Amino acid sequence: MKVLLVNGSPNEKGCTYTALSEVAKTLNEEGVGADFFHIGKAPISGCIGCYKCVEEKKCVLGGIVNEFTKLAYDYDGFVFGSPVYYGGMAGGLRSFMDRAFFSVNYRDPHPFYFKPAAAVVSARRGGTTSAFDQINKYFTIKQMPVVSSNYWNMVHGMTPEEVRQDEEGLQIMRILGRNMAWFLKLKEAGEKAGIPLPKAEEKIHTNFIH
């Protein structure tokens, strides 16, 4: 079992990484592997709604998004981390997740299917809950069980050193890692016991016109 921790901050070893590292450390203590995936500093184009992924089974804009979605098949769970920018997730991560989650719509199965996920956000002061809610919406549209902690998954601090002083925030990260490991072990036990995933239904698309 292994979890991929996606660092959506432009800063590879900043506050978001510090929070994710606490999750990773706990996962390792629980016998679950943990790897990091940094989306980097380079600009990431947003989804342009071209629907070419229907035919290509990947995002035609290419780059790091396709690297991630290909890699995602190898992982059993995911944690997406982001700093808070103007009360929301970082713009690069938003573009990354828009394209990653949309482009897998036309793969059967897609790499996120019934794999647990969690959001982690870091901020100096405010905006954490709105960014947290924003990231969680990607999981719930892909039938990904959302793993929780004992509070909303956030840390506070202007620097990694300040984040390490946020004792409650670090505890939230540890409990999140422990809960993720517990869920993965339960899922594995269920699979060994012959319990299948829920029956899939073909997606129904409606709008307000018809």
N, C-alpha and C positions, 0 to 999 in steps of 0.2 A: 504494500500500500504506500502511496506517496501523494503529496499535495503540492500543487504549484502555486507559489505566492507571487502575484503580479504587482510589481512596484510601478504605480502610475504617476510617480513624481518625476519631474525632470532631473532632480538631484538623486543620484544613485544611492548615496549613503546618508541621506538626511533624516528628517523626523519620521516620514512614512516608513522608511526602511527600518528604523529603530523599533517601531511598533511591530512590523512584520517579523522582525528577528526574534522578538519575544514569543510570538506565535510559533515560529519555526523551532525554537529551542524546546518548547513544550511538546510539540509533535514528535520530535526526536526522542525525548524522554519517554514518550508513550509508545515507542517502537514504530513510528510512522515516518517515512522519508519526507523531506521538505526541500524543494528547490526554488530558486528565485528567477524571475523573468522581469528584466527592467525594460520598459518601453523606450527609454532613451530620451535624448534632447532634440533629436531631429523632428521637424514638423511632420505631423501625420494628417493626411487629408481626411476629411469627413466623408461619410457615405453620400454618394451622389444620386442614389435611387435609380440606377441604370438597369437593375435586375439582370445583369449579365451573369451573376453568380448562379442563376437558375440553370444556365447551360454549362458554365465552366466549373461549377462546384467549388468555387473559391472566389475571393474578391479580385476583380480584374485590375484594381489599383495596385495590387501586389504588396511587396515589402514585408514589414515586420508583422502585419496582421496575419498574413498567410503562414508565416513561420510559426506563429503562436497557435493557430487553429490546427495545424498539422501536428504540432507537439502535444496539443491538449488531449489527444486520444490516449496518450501514455499515462495520464494522471487520473487519480480517483476522486480528487476534490480540488477546490480552488479557493484562494483568498485574494481579493482585489483590494489594493490599498491606494489611497489618494490623499494629497493635501487638499485643504479647502481653499478655493479661489472664489471670492465674491459670493460666498454662501452656497457654492456648488462644488462638484468634482472638478479636477484639473481638465482643461480643454483637450489636451493630448489624449488623456485616458478616455474622455467622452467620445472622441473620434475613433479611437482604437476599439472601444467596446461596441459602438454603433456598427462598425464594419464587421467585427468578429462575430457578433451575435446574429447579425442579419445574414451574413454570407453562409452560415451553417444551416440555414432554414431548409436548404434543398439537398441535404445529405441524410441518408438513412442508414444507420443512426447518426445523429450529430454528436460531436465530441463532448457535449455537456449533459447528455440525456441522463436524468436522475442521479447526477453526481452532486454531492453537497457543495455549497458555496457560502462565502461570507464576505462582507464588506468591512474594511477598516479605514478610518479617516483620521487625519491629524490636523490640528489647527492651533494657532496661537491663542485664540479666544472663542470666536463664535462661528456659526454656519455649519457645525458638524452634523446636526440632525438632518438638515435638508440634503447635504451631500450623501449621507448614509442612506437616506430613503431613495435617492436617485440611483445609486448603484444597485440596491436590492431589486429594483424593478427589472433589471436585466435577468436576474436569476428566476424570478417568478414567472416570466413569460417563456422560460425554457424548461419548466418542470424540474428545477433544481431545488432540492430541499435546502432551506436557509438555516444555517447553524448560528445559534445565538450564544451570548455570554450572560453575565449577571447584570449587565447594563448595556446601553448602546455602545457599539465597538468604536471607541474614540480615545485618542490621547491628546494632551495639550502641552505646548511648549514651542518656543521660537527656534530652538536648536536641539540637536540630539541629546545634549547634556541635560537640557531642561526636561525633555521627554522622560529621561531616565529618573528624574525626580518626581514624576507623576505616578505615585505609588498605586493609586486606584486604576489609572489607565493601564499600567503594566499588569495589574492583576486581571483586568478585563481581557487582555491579550492572552494571558496564561490560561484562563478558564475557557476562552474561545478555542485555543489549541487543544485543550483536553477534551472539550465537547466534540470537536471535529474528529479527533482520534476515536472516541467512543462510538460516534455514529458510523464511521467507516468499519469498525470492528463488528458492529451489529449488522451492517449491510453484508459484509463478507460472510458472517455466520448464517444469515438468511439465505444467501445464495447457495451455501453448502447444504443447507437443509431443504433445498429445492423450492424455495418460495420465489415465484417469478415477479418481475416488475409489473406494475399495474398495466392492464390492457390499454393499448393505444387506440385512439380514435383519429380518423382523418379530420384535419382542421376545417372548421366552418368559418368562412369569412362573410361578415355582413357589414353594412353601413346604414346610414340614415335614409338612403334613397331606395334601397331594395334589400 
